[in-house]
């Protein structure tokens, strides 16, 4: 991703984990800070500046875990991770919408050929 940002002529500037977004976690009933992977400023196809927040995650963490026949610790941990990610991303969506920015989640399907 970093190389892509550096080499893309439409990317004006970018940074990694430079922004914190507050979010509430239902798993521990506390406020936390979410640091998205990237913030980029780019030129859109009309030459206008556009800001995007980008999160890179394994595809497995972006889909709801499938419930096994037996409830395992692994399944419980996957459910907790999925819930936390969803809460972070919901907060990021609102944060970006209020600023007219884009929030984008990329997985290996988006990055790897």
Rosetta constraint file for C-alpha pairs under 8 A:
AtomPair CA 1 CA 5 HARMONIC 6.19 0.50
AtomPair CA 2 CA 6 HARMONIC 6.16 0.50
AtomPair CA 3 CA 7 HARMONIC 6.05 0.50
AtomPair CA 4 CA 8 HARMONIC 5.87 0.50
AtomPair CA 5 CA 11 HARMONIC 6.11 0.50
AtomPair CA 5 CA 14 HARMONIC 7.07 0.50
AtomPair CA 6 CA 11 HARMONIC 7.49 0.50
AtomPair CA 10 CA 42 HARMONIC 5.35 0.50
AtomPair CA 10 CA 43 HARMONIC 5.13 0.50
AtomPair CA 10 CA 44 HARMONIC 7.50 0.50
AtomPair CA 11 CA 40 HARMONIC 6.94 0.50
AtomPair CA 11 CA 41 HARMONIC 5.98 0.50
AtomPair CA 11 CA 42 HARMONIC 4.20 0.50
AtomPair CA 11 CA 43 HARMONIC 6.50 0.50
AtomPair CA 12 CA 40 HARMONIC 7.62 0.50
AtomPair CA 12 CA 41 HARMONIC 5.47 0.50
AtomPair CA 12 CA 42 HARMONIC 5.13 0.50
AtomPair CA 12 CA 43 HARMONIC 7.10 0.50
AtomPair CA 13 CA 40 HARMONIC 5.88 0.50
AtomPair CA 13 CA 41 HARMONIC 5.34 0.50
AtomPair CA 13 CA 42 HARMONIC 7.08 0.50
AtomPair CA 14 CA 38 HARMONIC 6.99 0.50
AtomPair CA 14 CA 39 HARMONIC 5.60 0.50
AtomPair CA 14 CA 40 HARMONIC 4.19 0.50
AtomPair CA 14 CA 41 HARMONIC 6.17 0.50
AtomPair CA 15 CA 38 HARMONIC 5.65 0.50
AtomPair CA 15 CA 39 HARMONIC 5.44 0.50
AtomPair CA 15 CA 40 HARMONIC 6.53 0.50
AtomPair CA 16 CA 36 HARMONIC 7.69 0.50
AtomPair CA 16 CA 37 HARMONIC 5.45 0.50
AtomPair CA 16 CA 38 HARMONIC 4.47 0.50
AtomPair CA 16 CA 39 HARMONIC 6.50 0.50
AtomPair CA 17 CA 35 HARMONIC 5.22 0.50
AtomPair CA 17 CA 36 HARMONIC 5.53 0.50
AtomPair CA 17 CA 37 HARMONIC 5.02 0.50
AtomPair CA 17 CA 38 HARMONIC 5.81 0.50
AtomPair CA 17 CA 39 HARMONIC 7.59 0.50
AtomPair CA 18 CA 35 HARMONIC 7.08 0.50
AtomPair CA 18 CA 36 HARMONIC 7.87 0.50
AtomPair CA 18 CA 38 HARMONIC 7.51 0.50
AtomPair CA 18 CA 39 HARMONIC 7.38 0.50
AtomPair CA 19 CA 35 HARMONIC 5.72 0.50
AtomPair CA 19 CA 36 HARMONIC 6.78 0.50
AtomPair CA 19 CA 39 HARMONIC 7.60 0.50
AtomPair CA 20 CA 33 HARMONIC 5.69 0.50
AtomPair CA 20 CA 34 HARMONIC 5.36 0.50
AtomPair CA 20 CA 35 HARMONIC 4.74 0.50
AtomPair CA 20 CA 36 HARMONIC 7.26 0.50
AtomPair CA 21 CA 33 HARMONIC 5.39 0.50
AtomPair CA 21 CA 34 HARMONIC 4.96 0.50
AtomPair CA 21 CA 35 HARMONIC 6.46 0.50
AtomPair CA 21 CA 91 HARMONIC 7.08 0.50
AtomPair CA 21 CA 92 HARMONIC 6.62 0.50
AtomPair CA 21 CA 95 HARMONIC 7.33 0.50
AtomPair CA 22 CA 31 HARMONIC 6.75 0.50
AtomPair CA 22 CA 32 HARMONIC 5.68 0.50
AtomPair CA 22 CA 33 HARMONIC 4.48 0.50
AtomPair CA 22 CA 34 HARMONIC 6.10 0.50
AtomPair CA 22 CA 91 HARMONIC 7.16 0.50
AtomPair CA 23 CA 31 HARMONIC 5.63 0.50
AtomPair CA 23 CA 32 HARMONIC 5.43 0.50
AtomPair CA 23 CA 33 HARMONIC 6.09 0.50
AtomPair CA 23 CA 34 HARMONIC 6.87 0.50
AtomPair CA 23 CA 87 HARMONIC 6.77 0.50
AtomPair CA 23 CA 88 HARMONIC 5.98 0.50
AtomPair CA 23 CA 91 HARMONIC 5.72 0.50
AtomPair CA 24 CA 29 HARMONIC 6.91 0.50
AtomPair CA 24 CA 30 HARMONIC 5.76 0.50
AtomPair CA 24 CA 31 HARMONIC 4.42 0.50
AtomPair CA 24 CA 32 HARMONIC 6.17 0.50
AtomPair CA 24 CA 87 HARMONIC 7.00 0.50
AtomPair CA 25 CA 29 HARMONIC 5.48 0.50
AtomPair CA 25 CA 30 HARMONIC 5.58 0.50
AtomPair CA 25 CA 31 HARMONIC 6.18 0.50
AtomPair CA 25 CA 32 HARMONIC 7.01 0.50
AtomPair CA 25 CA 84 HARMONIC 6.39 0.50
AtomPair CA 25 CA 87 HARMONIC 6.56 0.50
AtomPair CA 26 CA 30 HARMONIC 7.25 0.50
AtomPair CA 26 CA 84 HARMONIC 7.85 0.50
AtomPair CA 27 CA 80 HARMONIC 7.09 0.50
AtomPair CA 27 CA 83 HARMONIC 7.84 0.50
AtomPair CA 27 CA 84 HARMONIC 7.41 0.50
AtomPair CA 34 CA 88 HARMONIC 6.21 0.50
AtomPair CA 36 CA 53 HARMONIC 6.82 0.50
AtomPair CA 36 CA 54 HARMONIC 6.53 0.50
AtomPair CA 36 CA 55 HARMONIC 5.53 0.50
AtomPair CA 37 CA 53 HARMONIC 7.76 0.50
AtomPair CA 37 CA 54 HARMONIC 6.04 0.50
AtomPair CA 37 CA 55 HARMONIC 5.03 0.50
AtomPair CA 37 CA 56 HARMONIC 6.58 0.50
AtomPair CA 38 CA 53 HARMONIC 5.79 0.50
AtomPair CA 38 CA 54 HARMONIC 5.00 0.50
AtomPair CA 38 CA 55 HARMONIC 6.52 0.50
AtomPair CA 39 CA 51 HARMONIC 7.14 0.50
AtomPair CA 39 CA 52 HARMONIC 5.76 0.50
AtomPair CA 39 CA 53 HARMONIC 4.56 0.50
AtomPair CA 39 CA 54 HARMONIC 6.18 0.50
AtomPair CA 40 CA 51 HARMONIC 5.67 0.50
AtomPair CA 40 CA 52 HARMONIC 5.37 0.50
AtomPair CA 40 CA 53 HARMONIC 6.54 0.50
AtomPair CA 40 CA 54 HARMONIC 7.82 0.50
AtomPair CA 41 CA 49 HARMONIC 6.56 0.50
AtomPair CA 41 CA 50 HARMONIC 5.62 0.50
AtomPair CA 41 CA 51 HARMONIC 4.50 0.50
AtomPair CA 41 CA 52 HARMONIC 6.54 0.50
AtomPair CA 42 CA 48 HARMONIC 7.99 0.50
AtomPair CA 42 CA 49 HARMONIC 5.61 0.50
AtomPair CA 42 CA 50 HARMONIC 5.31 0.50
AtomPair CA 42 CA 51 HARMONIC 6.41 0.50
AtomPair CA 43 CA 47 HARMONIC 5.07 0.50
AtomPair CA 43 CA 48 HARMONIC 5.21 0.50
AtomPair CA 43 CA 49 HARMONIC 4.75 0.50
AtomPair CA 43 CA 50 HARMONIC 6.00 0.50
AtomPair CA 44 CA 48 HARMONIC 5.40 0.50
AtomPair CA 44 CA 49 HARMONIC 6.44 0.50
AtomPair CA 44 CA 50 HARMONIC 6.38 0.50
AtomPair CA 50 CA 101 HARMONIC 6.87 0.50
AtomPair CA 51 CA 101 HARMONIC 5.21 0.50
AtomPair CA 51 CA 102 HARMONIC 6.52 0.50
AtomPair CA 52 CA 101 HARMONIC 5.49 0.50
AtomPair CA 52 CA 102 HARMONIC 4.52 0.50
AtomPair CA 52 CA 103 HARMONIC 5.78 0.50
AtomPair CA 52 CA 104 HARMONIC 7.13 0.50
AtomPair CA 53 CA 96 HARMONIC 7.66 0.50
AtomPair CA 53 CA 101 HARMONIC 7.40 0.50
AtomPair CA 53 CA 102 HARMONIC 6.12 0.50
AtomPair CA 53 CA 103 HARMONIC 4.83 0.50
AtomPair CA 53 CA 104 HARMONIC 6.17 0.50
AtomPair CA 54 CA 103 HARMONIC 6.03 0.50
AtomPair CA 54 CA 104 HARMONIC 4.82 0.50
AtomPair CA 54 CA 105 HARMONIC 5.81 0.50
AtomPair CA 54 CA 106 HARMONIC 7.17 0.50
AtomPair CA 55 CA 103 HARMONIC 7.95 0.50
AtomPair CA 55 CA 104 HARMONIC 6.28 0.50
AtomPair CA 55 CA 105 HARMONIC 4.76 0.50
AtomPair CA 55 CA 106 HARMONIC 6.13 0.50
AtomPair CA 56 CA 105 HARMONIC 5.86 0.50
AtomPair CA 56 CA 106 HARMONIC 4.80 0.50
AtomPair CA 56 CA 107 HARMONIC 5.80 0.50
AtomPair CA 57 CA 61 HARMONIC 6.57 0.50
AtomPair CA 57 CA 62 HARMONIC 7.20 0.50
AtomPair CA 57 CA 105 HARMONIC 7.19 0.50
AtomPair CA 57 CA 106 HARMONIC 6.33 0.50
AtomPair CA 57 CA 107 HARMONIC 5.23 0.50
AtomPair CA 57 CA 108 HARMONIC 7.65 0.50
AtomPair CA 58 CA 62 HARMONIC 7.11 0.50
AtomPair CA 58 CA 107 HARMONIC 5.32 0.50
AtomPair CA 58 CA 108 HARMONIC 6.28 0.50
AtomPair CA 59 CA 63 HARMONIC 6.96 0.50
AtomPair CA 59 CA 107 HARMONIC 5.14 0.50
AtomPair CA 59 CA 108 HARMONIC 6.56 0.50
AtomPair CA 59 CA 109 HARMONIC 7.49 0.50
AtomPair CA 60 CA 65 HARMONIC 7.99 0.50
AtomPair CA 61 CA 78 HARMONIC 7.76 0.50
AtomPair CA 61 CA 81 HARMONIC 7.35 0.50
AtomPair CA 61 CA 82 HARMONIC 6.02 0.50
AtomPair CA 61 CA 85 HARMONIC 7.80 0.50
AtomPair CA 62 CA 82 HARMONIC 6.91 0.50
AtomPair CA 62 CA 85 HARMONIC 7.77 0.50
AtomPair CA 63 CA 82 HARMONIC 7.37 0.50
AtomPair CA 64 CA 79 HARMONIC 7.32 0.50
AtomPair CA 64 CA 82 HARMONIC 6.49 0.50
AtomPair CA 65 CA 75 HARMONIC 7.18 0.50
AtomPair CA 65 CA 78 HARMONIC 6.40 0.50
AtomPair CA 65 CA 79 HARMONIC 6.21 0.50
AtomPair CA 65 CA 82 HARMONIC 7.58 0.50
AtomPair CA 67 CA 71 HARMONIC 7.39 0.50
AtomPair CA 67 CA 75 HARMONIC 7.25 0.50
AtomPair CA 68 CA 72 HARMONIC 7.91 0.50
AtomPair CA 68 CA 75 HARMONIC 7.56 0.50
AtomPair CA 71 CA 75 HARMONIC 6.40 0.50
AtomPair CA 71 CA 76 HARMONIC 7.22 0.50
AtomPair CA 72 CA 76 HARMONIC 6.35 0.50
AtomPair CA 73 CA 77 HARMONIC 6.11 0.50
AtomPair CA 74 CA 78 HARMONIC 6.17 0.50
AtomPair CA 75 CA 79 HARMONIC 6.19 0.50
AtomPair CA 76 CA 80 HARMONIC 6.26 0.50
AtomPair CA 77 CA 81 HARMONIC 6.11 0.50
AtomPair CA 78 CA 82 HARMONIC 6.02 0.50
AtomPair CA 79 CA 83 HARMONIC 6.11 0.50
AtomPair CA 80 CA 84 HARMONIC 6.16 0.50
AtomPair CA 81 CA 85 HARMONIC 6.12 0.50
AtomPair CA 82 CA 86 HARMONIC 6.15 0.50
AtomPair CA 83 CA 87 HARMONIC 6.24 0.50
AtomPair CA 84 CA 88 HARMONIC 6.21 0.50
AtomPair CA 85 CA 89 HARMONIC 6.06 0.50
AtomPair CA 86 CA 90 HARMONIC 5.97 0.50
AtomPair CA 87 CA 91 HARMONIC 6.27 0.50
AtomPair CA 88 CA 92 HARMONIC 6.19 0.50
AtomPair CA 89 CA 93 HARMONIC 6.03 0.50
AtomPair CA 90 CA 94 HARMONIC 6.47 0.50
AtomPair CA 91 CA 95 HARMONIC 6.07 0.50
AtomPair CA 92 CA 96 HARMONIC 5.96 0.50
AtomPair CA 92 CA 103 HARMONIC 6.83 0.50
AtomPair CA 93 CA 97 HARMONIC 5.95 0.50
AtomPair CA 93 CA 102 HARMONIC 7.92 0.50
AtomPair CA 93 CA 103 HARMONIC 6.01 0.50
AtomPair CA 94 CA 98 HARMONIC 6.15 0.50
AtomPair CA 95 CA 99 HARMONIC 6.76 0.50
AtomPair CA 96 CA 100 HARMONIC 5.91 0.50
AtomPair CA 96 CA 101 HARMONIC 4.67 0.50
AtomPair CA 96 CA 102 HARMONIC 5.98 0.50
AtomPair CA 96 CA 103 HARMONIC 6.29 0.50
AtomPair CA 97 CA 101 HARMONIC 5.95 0.50
AtomPair CA 97 CA 102 HARMONIC 7.26 0.50
AtomPair CA 106 CA 110 HARMONIC 5.73 0.50
AtomPair CA 106 CA 111 HARMONIC 7.04 0.50
AtomPair CA 107 CA 111 HARMONIC 6.44 0.50
AtomPair CA 108 CA 112 HARMONIC 5.43 0.50
AtomPair CA 109 CA 113 HARMONIC 7.51 0.50
